[in-house]
Amino acid sequence: MNLRSLTQLVPDPEKFLSHPPEQAEVWHMPAEPLTTLLTLSDLDRLLADGLPRGHGFRMVKDGKDIEPQRFTWADHHVETAFQHATRAAGVAQELRDGATIILNNLQRIWRPIGDLCRRLSFETGHHIYAFAFLTPPGSKGLNYHVDFDSAFLVQLAGSKRWQVHEPVYPGPLQHQTDSPWTTSPAIAAEWERIQQSPPAVDTVLRPGDVLWVPRGWIHRGFTTDELSLHLCLPFALVTPYWLVGHIAARLDEFASVRRELPWGLARDRQRLAGVIDDVIAELVDILPRMDRTALADQVTTALRRDFHEPVRTPVTSVLGSRIDLDTPVVMVAEAAPCGPEPQPDGAVRFTMRDTTLTLRGVPARVTAARWAMDSPDPWRARDLLGDGLTETTAITLVTELLHTGLARHHLG
């Protein structure tokens, strides 16, 4: 596998994949091409198009969300369908007052970052998504907080100072990240102590710098005397706790767990304790008999559901210029992140988020070989003729790959 995207973010991508850092780290990477992913002009373009708030556009100041009416068309005369679209004049006023712009799920609305997330997801095996933060000079966006996902923070423009503390609540889950240090007096006391201690990382990021924040590490950022635009790339979390949920979802296959428990347990704690013991004993008996293959299929489907669907061009691929033997295309390996899957009948299946492509015979073999090459170099249907395909079958295969997103037109 070519780690061409991860290479932009970390100095040793192989080491990163085999041993993801357990502590916060800073890497000073080349500014380009990272700084071209999203520029200030790109943000203006997004806002000028009236970015719908449903895409995750927020503005915050001093750690608190600003009412959407102040930067959207909600309280102004506009077509109903656009009432939640961003209003440039309102956004400008909030920026002048020191507010931070937050763009959630940026991979959905900005192609360069979407391409990066698709490729990183393929290279790491994790679903990766994107947020962007624009903060005016001398301001802060969010207060100290923890995240349930590990993440890259990539500085795109300006600079930002980050203070990162070791976790007081190791391995937080999603429902525990709002204020984990308030869940018990002991944790609250530990957090008070850490606030009085020097941070584990205290650094100023400049364009091209990358900060790795492992899940649970407490962090906050604030601008210097210049603005800051940075990108956050979280790694979707998969834990034993998550897997247990999928295991529990299959317990309904066993009749014993579907029976009704005795009535009145809320009034009889001793009897309830006995029932709990009985259920635990049942689980100990049931779990070894669970269909592991069916469970693995279910979990695989759940994991793949979060990966990004490939980029497709439905208009040009269906109604555009006719594909011929010399149409240049590029294989898109990340479109099917798990690769070719042999089937019992000898076919090969490529699974994308929203569809599958099943091939047989020579088309299956040559497509699997092109996928394995993972090359950005263009090729043509004519190149497949030596592999045993006719002109017609070669053109048909390339057309099908373009339709599904496993290949894209090479634009030169």
QUIHUQUI-V869290 format. One record per residue. N is the residue number from 1. SS is DSSP state (H for helix, E for strand, L for the rest). NEAR is the number of other C-alpha atoms within 10 Angstrom. D_FIRST is the distance of its C-alpha to the first C-alpha in whole Angstrom. Layout:
n=(N:N)
ss=(SS:SS)
near=(NEAR:NEAR)
d_first=(D_FIRST:D_FIRST)
//
This chain:
n=(1:2:3:4:5:6:7:8:9:10:11:12:13:14:15:16:17:18:19:20:21:22:23:24:25:26:27:28:29:30:31:32:33:34:35:36:37:38:39:40:41:42:43:44:45:46:47:48:49:50:51:52:53:54:55:56:57:58:59:60:61:62:63:64:65:66:67:68:69:70:71:72:73:74:75:76:77:78:79:80:81:82:83:84:85:86:87:88:89:90:91:92:93:94:95:96:97:98:99:100:101:102:103:104:105:106:107:108:109:110:111:112:113:114:115:116:117:118:119:120:121:122:123:124:125:126:127:128:129:130:131:132:133:134:135:136:137:138:139:140:141:142:143:144:145:146:147:148:149:150:151:152:153:154:155:156:157:158:159:160:161:162:163:164:165:166:167:168:169:170:171:172:173:174:175:176:177:178:179:180:181:182:183:184:185:186:187:188:189:190:191:192:193:194:195:196:197:198:199:200:201:202:203:204:205:206:207:208:209:210:211:212:213:214:215:216:217:218:219:220:221:222:223:224:225:226:227:228:229:230:231:232:233:234:235:236:237:238:239:240:241:242:243:244:245:246:247:248:249:250:251:252:253:254:255:256:257:258:259:260:261:262:263:264:265:266:267:268:269:270:271:272:273:274:275:276:277:278:279:280:281:282:283:284:285:286:287:288:289:290:291:292:293:294:295:296:297:298:299:300:301:302:303:304:305:306:307:308:309:310:311:312:313:314:315:316:317:318:319:320:321:322:323:324:325:326:327:328:329:330:331:332:333:334:335:336:337:338:339:340:341:342:343:344:345:346:347:348:349:350:351:352:353:354:355:356:357:358:359:360:361:362:363:364:365:366:367:368:369:370:371:372:373:374:375:376:377:378:379:380:381:382:383:384:385:386:387:388:389:390:391:392:393:394:395:396:397:398:399:400:401:402:403:404:405:406:407:408:409:410:411:412)
ss=(L:L:L:L:L:H:H:H:L:L:L:L:H:H:H:H:H:H:L:L:L:L:L:L:E:E:E:E:L:L:L:L:L:H:H:H:L:L:L:H:H:H:H:H:H:H:H:H:L:L:L:E:H:H:H:L:E:E:E:E:E:L:L:E:E:L:L:H:H:H:L:E:L:L:L:L:L:L:L:H:H:H:L:L:E:E:L:H:H:H:H:H:H:H:H:H:L:L:L:E:E:E:E:L:L:H:H:H:L:L:H:H:H:H:H:H:H:H:H:H:H:H:H:H:L:L:L:E:L:L:E:E:E:E:E:L:L:L:L:E:L:L:L:L:E:L:L:L:L:L:E:E:E:E:E:E:E:E:E:E:E:E:E:E:E:L:L:L:L:L:L:L:L:H:H:H:L:L:L:H:H:H:L:L:H:H:H:H:H:H:H:H:H:H:H:L:L:L:L:L:E:E:E:E:E:E:L:L:E:E:E:E:E:L:L:L:L:E:E:E:E:E:E:E:E:E:E:E:E:E:E:E:E:E:E:L:L:L:L:H:H:H:H:H:H:H:H:H:H:L:H:H:H:L:H:H:H:H:L:L:L:L:L:L:H:H:H:L:H:H:H:H:H:H:H:H:H:H:H:H:H:H:H:H:H:H:H:L:L:L:L:H:H:H:H:H:H:H:H:H:H:H:H:H:H:L:L:L:L:L:L:L:L:H:H:H:H:H:H:L:L:L:L:L:L:L:L:L:E:E:E:L:H:H:H:H:L:L:L:E:E:E:L:L:L:L:L:E:E:E:E:L:L:L:L:E:E:E:E:L:H:H:H:H:H:H:H:H:H:H:H:H:H:L:L:L:L:L:E:L:H:H:H:H:H:H:H:L:L:L:H:H:H:H:H:H:H:H:H:H:H:H:H:H:L:L:E:E:E:L:L:L)
near=(11:12:15:13:19:20:13:18:22:20:13:11:19:13:11:13:13:9:9:13:14:12:16:19:15:18:15:15:19:14:17:12:11:23:19:13:17:19:14:12:9:13:17:12:12:15:17:13:13:18:22:18:18:10:14:14:21:20:25:20:20:14:15:12:14:16:11:20:15:17:23:23:21:17:12:10:9:12:8:9:8:17:19:21:23:26:24:17:12:16:20:12:13:19:19:11:12:18:26:27:22:19:22:20:18:23:22:15:14:15:14:13:23:22:19:21:26:25:23:22:23:24:20:17:16:21:21:26:26:22:19:23:19:24:28:24:19:14:22:23:25:17:15:16:17:27:21:21:23:23:23:22:22:27:26:29:24:20:23:26:16:17:17:24:24:19:21:20:20:11:17:19:19:11:9:17:18:13:13:21:21:13:11:10:10:12:15:16:13:15:21:12:10:16:11:8:10:11:16:16:18:14:15:18:26:21:22:21:23:27:24:23:27:25:24:24:26:23:22:16:22:22:23:17:13:14:17:28:25:27:26:22:25:24:22:17:15:13:9:8:10:12:13:10:10:16:17:11:12:14:16:10:11:12:8:13:14:10:8:7:11:9:8:10:13:9:9:10:11:10:14:16:11:11:15:11:12:12:14:12:11:13:16:11:11:14:13:9:10:15:11:12:9:11:16:13:11:15:16:11:13:12:16:20:14:15:25:26:19:24:19:16:16:13:9:13:19:12:9:10:9:11:17:17:17:12:17:19:22:21:26:22:26:25:26:26:26:14:18:22:14:15:12:7:7:12:16:22:19:22:19:23:17:12:11:12:16:15:20:15:10:15:22:20:16:16:22:19:12:15:22:15:14:16:15:13:11:16:19:19:24:18:12:22:16:8:13:12:18:14:14:12:16:23:23:16:19:25:21:15:19:25:19:24:24:24:23:23:18:15:8:6)
d_first=(0:4:6:9:11:11:12:15:16:16:17:15:11:11:14:14:12:14:17:18:21:24:26:26:25:25:23:24:21:22:24:22:20:21:25:24:23:26:29:33:34:31:33:36:35:34:37:39:38:39:36:37:37:36:32:33:35:37:39:40:42:43:41:43:42:44:46:44:47:47:44:44:47:48:51:52:53:50:49:48:45:44:46:43:41:41:44:43:46:46:42:44:47:45:43:46:47:44:42:38:36:33:31:29:26:26:22:25:27:25:23:21:20:20:17:15:16:14:11:12:13:9:7:10:12:15:17:18:21:23:26:28:31:34:37:40:41:43:41:39:38:37:39:38:35:32:29:28:25:23:22:21:24:23:26:27:30:33:33:34:35:33:35:33:35:33:34:37:36:33:30:32:31:31:35:36:34:37:40:38:41:44:43:45:48:46:43:45:47:43:42:45:45:42:43:45:43:40:37:34:32:35:33:33:30:30:28:24:25:23:24:23:25:25:26:30:31:34:33:35:35:37:38:39:42:39:37:34:31:28:25:24:21:22:19:21:23:23:25:27:30:28:27:31:32:30:32:35:35:35:38:40:40:42:46:47:45:46:50:52:52:56:58:59:56:56:60:59:57:58:57:54:53:54:52:49:49:49:46:44:46:45:41:41:42:40:37:36:37:35:33:29:28:29:28:24:25:26:24:21:23:24:20:19:22:21:18:18:19:18:20:23:26:28:31:30:27:31:33:32:32:32:28:29:28:27:25:22:19:16:13:12:9:10:14:13:11:12:11:14:17:19:23:26:28:25:23:20:19:17:18:18:20:23:23:22:21:22:22:24:24:23:22:20:18:17:16:14:13:12:10:8:8:6:9:12:14:17:19:22:23:25:22:22:26:25:23:26:26:30:30:31:28:25:27:27:23:22:25:24:20:22:24:21:19:16:17:19:21:21:23:23)
//
